[in-house]
């Protein structure tokens, strides 16, 4: 399958997300914390009149404590998406590029670490570099199950 | 083609919805030409469109219905109930098929044939019976006709179809504008703008506010939409249950938020079903109760401030409060005493008790209560309030008060652990400071209880729920009395309450909702996202006790006034089956006693409890022991000295019994009859009960000595002495053994010399004959038990006085 992909970095790993799943990439400045939820829920953020539920992707994948987001900090990029009627902002390390890829998605080779196993759907290769293909709905759905467990 | 098909389906579905009331009205008045035309037109349109779209099944169905209707229109047949039902069936099938087109399901077409056959058969019967005089008409369903008329009028206004998403986008856009305006306003305030700029901004601000209002209106829908399905439902249910119901619908033109309409549909349907199923009686029962045969059901809507009030009133049998209370007691949710302590209003509200609904029997007994807790939960979830007014035998009115719109609710913003949260205003009953004099907070084994004006509530600090430390600050903390899901209020302690704001609420993401304590999220005017708390969820998360505590609510204060004329009495069922009451203060406790502990002598029954024998008020037969455990429920009664065991079949509850009996009818242990909530109940006479028992074991006021002067005489030894011992006297056999000067009543046979004993002691003489020998003879017949004991006691008294 070919198309436009967003290439980014999450928890030190290169990933690719189909642009159809993404609404925007924004820089978040201030979060309202949400108590009594799993650690990967970083908080709520206002995006114009919408409220985003912000998920710290690195925290969800590797279980590390979530990032602190302070007012005025610059480097907090979040991928904004709408999944089943709710708006989410997914915090990523950084955005690299948006580019079109013509080669099909390739199956994963080698043994994945258990942290990544549930998320990586395949590999997208761009200029000779491999990127894990993530699907945001699946990613968010899995985040719910972490809580249930 | 697809677009055409979709249009056809949505148009058909809409017409079907609108037509439901037309058909019901038609059944009530089959001669109404206008209604007939309307129905006919529907089938005609469907037939026309589906020929074009190539939908043969629609065509066959609508064609058959059209044929029948055209005959009715031509006056060749009547619209009898059977035919109308058949037409309904065809309409339902068309609705199903429309659905199937959207979902792509397939439906067997065998049923189509059956439907058409049925319709034709009904039609034929109706045509044949045409010659006969018409039957008395079914009660008129005015509401349906009225509704149909209203809809006709409404159709005149020009409308367009818009996808909901477009309206939502518009709404979001306006919300953005409002937020942007607020920000500009803040900036302007800081920078001291020139007056003309301020004026211009004011105008812009006003325009934005107007626009927000207008856009909000696009979300409004006439309550009529809620009402359209009711006539049909009432008709179908009424037929199914053999009840005649006159339905009146009122206020269909009131408008409320579209989402709100969706949320109210289910509770409303549930309440109406309950009304018809359990509230309204069958025609026979109604006739017997002196009511008109047809039950009345009124569903009305009106706007009251920023709320919509929907009322469902029936003139059925009302809620049997006592039956509900009994069920509550039986289910172990409250004790009889607690239930009695409740005011009438609180008792009525017991039908909302969760857990009550699961007992299937409740419907049979109480008439209501199935799922009412769910109805209430649903109404409260959207910030509404449900209230009841029931009059036994006269009917029930249920009022639903719901906010006009779901998305904008009045809320309170509060702060706990340094974070702001919102809570719907409707969930909060009262706010107090913890230094208020009417509040006492006590901690017991980790649990916190707050007592406000002598009512006890569970208390929980919000910081503990959300796991944040309490922020030290000057000033008292705030206590909010909030409603929980089970209707039992509790106290939520928070840092402080910030302010009151109209909040635009949206659903929170599933991962947030899963925490269980949030109801949604909101973006207040300051632009900082906030979570909306779910009061019921917090109570659950904090595992506050669910059992309903005997809260002496304010209403009971009114009842207290009438307490002086009544007393609390325990209501029970005798072993023999009668219902009686006994003064509660006499009952020390209620105990289950094994049947084997009961014994009886020829005249009296007794029971062995903890190694002691107690008199029993009744004899107990083996078959009266309850169930397999062969235990008998006993009331342990007590006067100052004695204890009686009163075996009963069952303890019912506690009732308030008037001090003055409604009818005096003293007989045995019964003093008379009292009316308790309309039932005649026999009242136990405590005096008679204790008086009827033998004197065994009664300690006499002071132990006195009796001197039996003839120890050698066997009558004295074997009959008199035991009687005296029984009566509580010390018996001394030999007067010589008595030290000089000690007291004692001397008992001696008449005619015997009393000199050895007459050292100042009183003497009671006994004679064997019944008749006294003369006026001077003060001796007593020796089998005159009462006379004998009386004389001894009198002699003792004389002695004491001396």
Boltz contact constraints between the chains, C-beta under 6 A:
constraints:
  - contact:
      token1: [A, 32]
      token2: [B, 528]
      max_distance: 6.0
  - contact:
      token1: [A, 32]
      token2: [B, 529]
      max_distance: 6.0
  - contact:
      token1: [A, 34]
      token2: [B, 512]
      max_distance: 6.0
  - contact:
      token1: [A, 35]
      token2: [B, 466]
      max_distance: 6.0
  - contact:
      token1: [A, 35]
      token2: [B, 467]
      max_distance: 6.0
  - contact:
      token1: [A, 35]
      token2: [B, 468]
      max_distance: 6.0
  - contact:
      token1: [A, 36]
      token2: [B, 466]
      max_distance: 6.0
  - contact:
      token1: [A, 36]
      token2: [B, 515]
      max_distance: 6.0
  - contact:
      token1: [A, 37]
      token2: [B, 512]
      max_distance: 6.0
  - contact:
      token1: [A, 37]
      token2: [B, 515]
      max_distance: 6.0
  - contact:
      token1: [A, 41]
      token2: [B, 511]
      max_distance: 6.0
  - contact:
      token1: [A, 44]
      token2: [B, 529]
      max_distance: 6.0
  - contact:
      token1: [A, 46]
      token2: [B, 523]
      max_distance: 6.0
  - contact:
      token1: [A, 46]
      token2: [B, 527]
      max_distance: 6.0
  - contact:
      token1: [A, 46]
      token2: [B, 529]
      max_distance: 6.0
  - contact:
      token1: [A, 48]
      token2: [B, 176]
      max_distance: 6.0
  - contact:
      token1: [A, 49]
      token2: [B, 172]
      max_distance: 6.0
  - contact:
      token1: [A, 49]
      token2: [B, 175]
      max_distance: 6.0
  - contact:
      token1: [A, 49]
      token2: [B, 176]
      max_distance: 6.0
  - contact:
      token1: [A, 49]
      token2: [B, 179]
      max_distance: 6.0
  - contact:
      token1: [A, 51]
      token2: [B, 521]
      max_distance: 6.0
  - contact:
      token1: [A, 51]
      token2: [B, 523]
      max_distance: 6.0
  - contact:
      token1: [A, 51]
      token2: [B, 529]
      max_distance: 6.0
  - contact:
      token1: [A, 53]
      token2: [B, 509]
      max_distance: 6.0
  - contact:
      token1: [A, 53]
      token2: [B, 512]
      max_distance: 6.0
  - contact:
      token1: [A, 86]
      token2: [B, 509]
      max_distance: 6.0
  - contact:
      token1: [A, 143]
      token2: [B, 511]
      max_distance: 6.0
  - contact:
      token1: [A, 144]
      token2: [B, 510]
      max_distance: 6.0
  - contact:
      token1: [A, 144]
      token2: [B, 511]
      max_distance: 6.0
  - contact:
      token1: [A, 147]
      token2: [B, 514]
      max_distance: 6.0
